[in-house]
Amino acid sequence: MPVIQFHDIDLAELRVLLCDADGNLFPSEEPAFVASAEVTNAFLSTYGAPGTLTAEQLRLGTTGKNFRTTAVDLCVAHGVPVEPAVAGSRPQAILATGPTVDGRAVLTAEALEHWVAEEKERVSAYLGEVLTPDRDVRDPLGKLAAHLALAAVSSSALGRLETCFVATDLAALIPGEQRYSAEDSLPVPTSKPDPAIYRHAGRELGCAGAQGLAVEDSVPGAQSAVAAGFPTVGNVMFVPEPERAERVEALRQAGVVAVVTSWWDLADLVLPTVGAP
């Protein structure tokens, strides 16, 4: 599939490539959900909800969100009472102060932090074992890095990102100071599609609007970047083939200007302008 372009792209001011990480720079979504499903099911069982999610169900239902957001969303969906500080802006949440109410365990902020830390540790360890370098990511990124600043903008924790970047040999191209995490880089942790992490990255990097180009594989990620004012390209390189057509359409509806199927496609799209003498 060639580059699918939905809107004109003005790259004249482009200085920074804002890259989502999971499922975009490396194929971490599927293995991450294998490890995360074990933790998620144990978490749900603790709060009296069915702990029967498969890794595939979790992937299809929560791609683009971090565990913190997913855990609270699942509790609310199953009617688990949660502390107001945990509920956020979820109007359906049953609010309570813990540790129990009417015999049911309440999801407290302290308990949530415990489960977030557990999931981070389990998933990071597993990804470090299964991810490997991919020249079809590293080589085109290297060409892009000769002309643009590269940054990672992710919902995932910084520790998990470090594991993934080292395992895939991308750490030198996007070092730690160029990575921004909705879990760890903000005063209050959040997750895409909240645009807060893209706005934060833009402020830190001194870029706004057409000075940055976001690259996202997921709909929540694209929504986050678009809401922050950055033109966004969808990347379906690591999206399973049977899901690609549906993902392309969903990304179009989320506001991306184009969709590519590889990092080489993105380099071909961008370099004629930014690499011109």
Rosetta blueprint (number, residue, H / E / L):
1 M L
2 P L
3 V L
4 I E
5 Q E
6 F L
7 H L
8 D L
9 I L
10 D L
11 L L
12 A L
13 E L
14 L L
15 R L
16 V E
17 L E
18 L E
19 C E
20 D L
21 A L
22 D E
23 G L
24 N L
25 L L
26 F E
27 P L
28 S L
29 E H
30 E H
31 P H
32 A H
33 F H
34 V H
35 A H
36 S H
37 A H
38 E H
39 V H
40 T H
41 N H
42 A H
43 F H
44 L H
45 S H
46 T H
47 Y L
48 G L
49 A L
50 P L
51 G L
52 T L
53 L L
54 T L
55 A H
56 E H
57 Q H
58 L H
59 R H
60 L H
61 G H
62 T H
63 T L
64 G L
65 K L
66 N L
67 F H
68 R H
69 T H
70 T H
71 A H
72 V H
73 D H
74 L H
75 C H
76 V H
77 A H
78 H L
79 G L
80 V L
81 P L
82 V E
83 E L
84 P H
85 A H
86 V H
87 A H
88 G L
89 S L
90 R L
91 P L
92 Q L
93 A L
94 I L
95 L E
96 A L
97 T L
98 G L
99 P L
100 T E
101 V E
102 D L
103 G L
104 R E
105 A E
106 V L
107 L E
108 T L
109 A H
110 E H
111 A H
112 L H
113 E H
114 H H
115 W H
116 V H
117 A H
118 E H
119 E H
120 K H
121 E H
122 R H
123 V H
124 S H
125 A H
126 Y H
127 L H
128 G H
129 E H
130 V H
131 L L
132 T L
133 P L
134 D L
135 R H
136 D H
137 V H
138 R H
139 D H
140 P H
141 L H
142 G H
143 K H
144 L H
145 A H
146 A L
147 H L
148 L L
149 A E
150 L E
151 A E
152 A E
153 V E
154 S E
155 S L
156 S L
157 A L
158 L H
159 G H
160 R H
161 L H
162 E H
163 T H
164 C H
165 F H
166 V H
167 A H
168 T L
169 D L
170 L L
171 A L
172 A L
173 L L
174 I L
175 P L
176 G H
177 E H
178 Q H
179 R E
180 Y E
181 S E
182 A L
183 E L
184 D L
185 S L
186 L L
187 P L
188 V L
189 P L
190 T L
191 S L
192 K L
193 P L
194 D L
195 P L
196 A H
197 I H
198 Y H
199 R H
200 H H
201 A H
202 G H
203 R H
204 E H
205 L H
206 G L
207 C L
208 A L
209 G H
210 A H
211 Q H
212 G E
213 L E
214 A E
215 V E
216 E E
217 D L
218 S L
219 V H
220 P H
221 G H
222 A H
223 Q H
224 S H
225 A H
226 V H
227 A H
228 A L
229 G L
230 F L
231 P L
232 T E
233 V E
234 G E
235 N E
236 V L
237 M L
238 F L
239 V L
240 P L
241 E H
242 P H
243 E H
244 R H
245 A H
246 E H
247 R H
248 V H
249 E H
250 A H
251 L H
252 R H
253 Q H
254 A H
255 G L
256 V L
257 V L
258 A E
259 V E
260 V E
261 T L
262 S L
263 W H
264 W H
265 D H
266 L H
267 A H
268 D H
269 L H
270 V H
271 L H
272 P H
273 T H
274 V H
275 G L
276 A L
277 P L
